[in-house]
Amino acid sequence: MSSLRYYPMLAAGAAAALLGYVMLSRRSKKSPEEVEYERRTDLTLGGRIIDGNIIDVHELEDDKTGRQLILLIYSYDVAGVTYEASQDVTHLRQFIDLYSCRLGLPASVRYDPHNPGDSIVISETWSGLRKPAVRLKPPLEMRKSGTFV
């Protein structure tokens, strides 16, 4: 008879567990864009910076959605290991001059020290893209005299 008094507590515990499972499973999932935004933000705030090089910019069409993707392909070295990565910069187009991104352009790369393969070159608040050197024309009198290099 003493074991019968535990049945109401067992039923209440099972009901609470079922309610908790329903509440957690109905929680809205994050979209892939939100997950990528959080990854960029985490790397911007806590990633280490290292030198790298831009290899190429690819414009691809996604097979599933049909939208155009812009991938920035870059490489960098961490502890003697060369990493080659790409970043989808489709949503960051306003921060990038795609025509200045060319082979061998130096860039700063932010990477996760615990997972060096996780890296970015640009985010909403940080850019590792370096501007190409600006060549100024020499003054007119130097051009006429031929004394400029």
DAVENZI-V470168 format. One record per backbone hydrogen bond with DSSP energy under -1.0 kcal/mol. CO is the residue of the C=O (numbers start at 0). NH is the residue of the N-H. E is the energy in kcal/mol with one decimal. If there is no record, write none. Layout:
CO,NH,E
CO,NH,E
This chain:
2,5,-1.1
5,9,-2.3
6,10,-2.5
7,11,-2.3
8,12,-2.2
9,13,-2.2
10,14,-2.3
11,15,-2.2
12,16,-2.3
13,17,-2.3
14,18,-2.4
15,19,-2.4
16,20,-2.2
17,21,-2.2
18,22,-2.4
19,23,-2.3
20,24,-2.2
21,25,-1.4
30,34,-2.1
31,35,-2.2
32,36,-2.3
33,37,-2.2
34,38,-1.9
35,39,-2.5
36,40,-2.4
37,41,-2.5
38,42,-2.3
39,43,-2.3
40,44,-2.2
41,45,-2.5
42,46,-2.0
47,110,-2.3
49,108,-3.3
51,106,-2.2
52,74,-2.4
53,103,-2.1
55,72,-3.0
57,70,-3.1
59,68,-4.0
61,65,-1.7
66,61,-3.1
68,59,-2.7
69,88,-2.7
70,57,-2.7
71,86,-2.0
72,54,-3.1
72,55,-1.6
73,84,-2.8
74,52,-2.4
75,82,-3.5
77,80,-1.8
80,77,-2.6
82,75,-2.3
84,73,-2.8
86,71,-2.7
91,94,-2.0
92,95,-1.4
96,99,-1.5
101,104,-1.9
104,53,-3.0
106,51,-2.9
108,49,-2.2
109,119,-2.4
110,47,-2.5
114,117,-2.5
117,111,-2.1
119,109,-2.4
120,127,-2.9
125,122,-3.1
127,107,-2.5
138,142,-1.7
139,143,-2.1
140,144,-1.7
141,145,-1.2
141,146,-1.2
